[in-house]
């Protein structure tokens, strides 16, 4: 019942925070959020990854209860974790707590509603990463959209309504495409009588769908694979479905940007791994080249777009497009190190992007500008915040002994020798060029924004950030270094869950 406890604490905490006075809402939400952190860390400490996988294994902390009967099909409360989902659950609980603390300075109105929505997001994110029944998973998946829409639309910048609507429309339409495709798949699997993901995955690997709507089984599987890939690609996002992301990030309040980049984007890559790459190994091999091309284009194009920006927040936003391209490349390599590295990179990017958005937000709180052309010499006035921002940038660039280095190295190592991906060496070499562009735009932006003589023209007193602003960043930086020095803290449990997927797909 540990997973139920995680979700219940966040939901009850959200309700209590909603009705709490504004003056205590932030501290109350933070105190409540520490409970899921403690529970998830206990789960992590007691987790045994051996033999623990969605396919040919068992799920840890599993609970299964029949819920709704739809004719011959049953919907159940079915939750559990393996080595893929548990690190993402821990990431979610930690980032939500730190995002709440980082909100104490910038959020000064309707605090109870804001913090209640953050806790509500946390509950549903945990549900996304633990649900093992498709209908239950989809409920959590859709429920995440509502509070994020409100966080952007109510507490965002001048164009918040446009950004919120764009975010909701893009992601909701993608969800409908994905939902329709998966239901068609279940109907095409004649012997399947539930929406349980292990049962559906097993049926797919043992023969696949019989056919539906006049389509042969292989054709139906291909259509479903493409539709689900497109639906999840919007959430990731990859080029050309990325245009909602910069607007959402720029207009969102900093804590919402932390959650959006740190966790919500991982919903897309997690779903790709859990559905497309677990259930459709033949289609993965068939469409490997075009998917790899999309990944490399996202890496290079996202980095080039970041190079052209003058808003620090928009730079970090486009960096996420580039980083998610690496994750897709690792997944499509379909090797031990490729898929394992891609999953590791999900966690790593969540920590690094969260740190970067927090640091940019702290500097914005003091200067009230994010334009690199308006800043100069801020490092002298805010040395700690700027130092952490620079450290986060080095993490993005793949500095050794930081988590970004191990994630990118394993992805490149796994992709270069991939047998499932034609021209794998070419795709890997092109993707590696993205690191050069990343270093270029980050160093160029930081040199203009924070170094040199102090020339910022503002009526605000630019001084050192308060402790509650920098403390969350220190925690994230410590975790980034910890995973860079000791990646096996999570990499071994990840590969324990990944290897059965590869073995059933014909690769090892």
N, C-alpha and C positions, 0 to 999 in steps of 0.2 A: 504493500500500500504506500510505498515511498513516493511514487510518481503522483498518486492521488493527493498525498499530503503537500507536495510541491505546488500543484495546481490550486488546491484548496486554500493554502496560505496566501498565495498571491491574489486570488479572487476575493477572499474575505478581507484581506488588507486593502484591496481597491475599494471595497464598499465602506470600510471604516474611514479611509482617507477621504472619500467623497463627502462624508457627513461631518468631518472634523473641521474646526475653525482654520482659516487660512494661516494664521500665525504659527500653528503647530503642525500643519499638514506635511511640510517637507521633512521635518525630523521624525514624525511618526512613520511616514512612508519608508524612510531610510532604515529605521529600526525594524520594521516588518520585513523589508527586503533582505535583511541579514539572515533571516530564518531559512529561506530557500537556498541562500549561499551555503549555509552550514549543512543543510540536508544534501545538497548536490555534491559537496566535497566529501561527505560521509559515503555517499554512493560510489564516488570515484575511488575512495580509499579502499572500499571493500569489494570492488568489482574484480571479477576474474574473467579475463577475456578469452581464455582457452575454450574452444568449442562453442563460442557465443556469437551467433550470426543469424541473419534473417533466413538464409538458406542453409540447409543441412546442419542446423545448430539449434540452440535454445536462446531465449531472450532473458536477460537479467531483469529482476524486479518486475516480472510479468504479472499481469492480472487480466482475467478474461471473464466478462459477464454478458450474457445475452441481453439485448436491449429491445430491438424492434424486429418484427417478422413481416417481410413484404412478399407474400406468396411463398415461393420456394426459397427466396433469398433472405438471409438473416443479417442484421446489423448489430454489432456488439460493441461494448466498451472493452477495447482490447489495447493495452498499452504495454510497453517494455522498451528496453534499451540494449544496444550492442555497442561495440567499440567505435562505430561511426557516429551514433547519435549522442552518447554520453558526454564526450568532450564538448559538443555543441550545447548541451543542456547546462553544463558548468559555465561555459562562456556566456550564456544568456543570463544566468543568475548574477554573475559577477558584474557584467556590463550594466545591467539594470540598476544594481545598487550604486555603482559609480556614477551612472548617468543622473540618478536622483540627487546625489551629493553635488554634482557639478551644476545642478539647476538652482541651487540656493541663491546664487548671485543674480543670474539673468532673469529668473521668473519671479516677478513681483506683483502679479495680479492673478486672481482665480487659481490660487495655488492648490487648493484642495482638489479641484477638477483635474488640474494638470497631473499631479502626482498619482491620483486615482487611475487615470488613463495609462500612465506608465506601468503601474502594477497590473492593470488589466492586459496590457500588451505582453507582459512577462508571462502571465498565466497561459495565454494562447500560444506564445512561442514555445513554451515547454510542451504544450500539447502537440504542436506540429512535429517536434523532434522525437516524440515518444509514441504517438498514435500508430497503431498497427492495423486498424480497420479503415478502409478508404473513406467511408462516409464520416467517421469520427475525425479523421485527419483533415478532411475538406472543411468541416465545420470550424476547426481551429484555424485552418489556413485562411478562410474568409474573415474570421473574427479579428484577425490581426489588422486588416485593412481599416476597420472603422476607427479605432483609437488613433492610428497614425494619421488618417485623414483629418481628424479633429485637432491633433497636435500641430499639424502644419497649418490648417485653415484658421485656427483661433489664435495661436501664439506665434505665428510666423511673421515674415517680413511684409513689405508693401504689396507684393504680388502673391500673397499667401493663398488667396482663394483660387487663382488660376493654377498655381502649382499643386494645390490639394486635389482639385478636380482632375487635373491631368494625371496625377499619380493614381487616383482611384479608377478612372476610366481605363487607363492602360492595363493596370494589373487585374481589374475585374473582368475585362473582356478576355484577357489571356486565361484567367481561371475558368471561364465558361467554355473556352475551346478545349482546355485540358480535361475538364469534367466530362463533357460530352464524349470525348474520345475514349476515356477510361471506362465509362459506362458501356459504350459499344463493345469494348474489349471483353468485359465481364459477360455480357450477353452472348458474345461469340464463343466463350469457353463453356461448352455445354455441361460439363460435369461439375462446374464450380457452383456452390450454393451459398456462398457468403462473400463478403467484401474484405475478408482478412488478407492482408498483404502476403504473409507466408504461403497461404493456400494458392493465391493467384500466381505468385512467383513460381511455385512448384509446377503448377499447371502449364505455365508458359514454357518452362524449361523441358517439360516432358512431352511437348508436342504442339503447344500453341493453340490458337482458336480454330474452330471448325469453319468459320465463315459467318457472314451476316450481310443483310441487304444486297444479296447477289454477289458479294465479294468473296473470293477465295480466302482461306485462312491466312496465307502468306501476304496477300494484298492488304487484308484488314490489319494485320500486325504492322505492316509498313506505314499505313495511313495513321494508325494510332500512335506509333513511335514519332512520326513527324509532327503530328498535332500536339502531342505532349511536350516534345522538345521545344516547339515554338512557344507554347504556353509558359513553360518554365524559363525559357530564354529571356522573356520580357522581365521576369522577376530578378534575373541574375544581376544586371542586364548585360546582354551582348549587343554589339553593333549588328543591325541598325535599329534595335528596339530600346536604345539607351536614352532617348531624348527626354524622357520624363525625369531621369535621375538628377541631372544638374539643377533643374528648376526646383525640384523637391528639396535638395540639400541646401541650396542658397536661401530659400525662403523659410525653411524649417528652423525652429530654435535649436541651439547647439545640442542639448540633450537628445532631441529627436533625431538629429543628424547622426549622433553617436550610435543610437539603436538602429537606425536605417542602414548605415554602412556596416556596423559591427555585427548585426544579427539578421536583419530582414533580408539582405541580399543573399545570405547563406541559405535561406529557405529555398531559393531557386536551385542552387548547386546541390544542396542536400536532396531535393526532390529528383533532380536529374539522376543522381547516383542511386537513390532508393527505387526509382521506377524505371527510367529508360535503361540505365546501364546494368541494372540487376535483372530485369525481366526480358530484355530484348537483345541478347548477345549477338544474334545473327544480324539484326538491323544495325547494331553498333559497328560491326565490321563493314557492312554494306555502305553506310553513310559516313565512314570514318574520315575520308578526305574532305568532303565539304564542311563537316563539323570542325575539323582541324583548321581549315581555311578561315572559318568564322572566328575561331579562337585567336589565330594569329592576327587577323584584321583588327579584332578588338584590342589586342595588346598594343599594336602599333598606332592605330587610329586614336585610341583613347589617350595614349601618351602624347601624340602630336596635338590633340585638342588641349590637353593640359598645358603644353608648352606655349600655347597662344593666349592663355588666360592671364588676367591681371588681378582677379579676386582670389584670395587664398583659399576660400571655401570651395570655389568652383574648381580650383586646381586639384584639391584633394578629392573632389567628387569624380572628376574625370580619371584620376588615378585609380579609383575603384573599378572603373570599366576596364582599364588595362590589367589590373590585378586579377579580376575575374576571368579574363581571357586565359591567363596561365592555368587557372583551375580547370577550365574546359579542356585545355590541351592535355593536362595530366589525366583527366577522366577518359578522353578518347584514345589515349595511348593504350589503355586497357592492360597495364602491366602492374606488377607488385609495387614498384616504386612510383609509377605514374599515378595510379589511383590513390595509393597511400599518401603520396606527397600532395596531391590535390586536396584530399580531406584534411591533412595537416595544415595546408595553406588556408583553408577556410577559417580555421581557428586563429592562425597567425594574422591573417588579414583583419579579422574581427578586432584583435587587440591593437594592431598598428593603426588602422583607420580610426578606431575609437580614440586612441591617443592623439592623433593628428587633429581630429575635429575638436576635441577638448582643448588642445593647446591654441588652436586658432580662435576658439570661442573666448578663452581667457584673455587673449590679446585684444580681441574685439571689445570685450567688456570694459577694458581700460582706455582704448584709443577711439572706439566707436567708428572704426573703419577697418575694412578687410582688403583694401586695394594696395597692392605692393607699390604702386606709384606714389601713394600718399604717405607711406611710412619710410622712416630712415632712422637708424640709431636706437630703435626700441630695445635692443639688447642691453644697453646701458641702464635703462629704466626698469626692465623686467627680466633680469638675467636668468632666473630659475625657469620661468615659463618658456622663454626663448630657448634655453638649453634643452629642455624636454622636447620642444618642437623640432629642434635640430636632430636630437637622438631618434625621434620618430621618423624623420626624413631618412636618416641612415638605415633604419629598419626597412623602410620602403625600398631603398636602393639595394638591399640584400647584403648588408654588412655582416661578415662572419661573426659568430657567437650571438647573433640575434635571430629570432625565429624566422624572419623573412628569408634569410640565407638558406636555412635547411629546407624550407618549403619549396623554394624555387630550384634549389640544387636537385632535390629528389624528383621534382617534376621533369626537369631537363634530362636527368639521368634515365628516368623511366621512359620518357618519350623518344629519346635518341635511339634506343635499341628496340623499339616496339616492332613486333612482327604483324600486329593487327592493323597498323597504320602505314600505308604506302607513303614513300617519300618522307619518312619520319625525320631523317636527318635534316632535310631542307626545312621542314616546319619548325624543328627545334632551333636551328640556327637563326631563322627569321625572328622567332619569339625572343631569343636571347638578345637580339639587337634592341628590343624594348628596354632592357636594363640601362643601356647607354642613354636613351632618350629620357628615362625617368631621372637618372642622375643629373642630366642637363637641366631639365625644367625645375627640379627641386632646388638645386644649388643656385641657379640663376634667380629664382624667386626669393629665396632666403637672403641672398646677397643684397638684393635691392630693398627688401622689406625690413630687415632687422639690423643690418650692420651699417657702418658709416656714421657720419655726424648726425646728431639728433635734429631733425628738421620738421617734425610732425606739427602741423598747425591745428591746434584743438583747444577748446575751452576746458577740457577735462584734465585732471591731474593724473598723469601717467606714472604709477608707482607699482611696487611689487604686488603681485596677486595675493589675496588672503589664503590662509592654509587650506580651507575647505575647497578652494579651487585647484590647488596644485597637488593635494594629497591623492585624489583619484588618478592623476597622471603618473605619479610615482608608482602606484600599484600596478598600473598597466605596463609601465616601462620595466618594472621588476619581472613581471610575467613574460614579457617579450624576451628579456635576457635569459630568464630561467629556461624557457623552451628552446632558446638558441643553444644554450650550454648543455641541456639535458633533454633532447627531443624525444627520447624513448619514454618519457613520462606519459606521452599519449600516442606516440607513433606505433609502438608495439601493439597496443590494444586496437588501434585503427587497422593495422594490417591483419590482425587475427580475424576481423570481420570482413575485410576486403578479399582475402585470398579465396574463400569459398565462392565468391562471385566470379572471380577470374577462372577458377577451376571448372565451374559449370559453363562458363563461356568459352572454354577451350584454350585458355591461356593460363600461364602460371608464372 
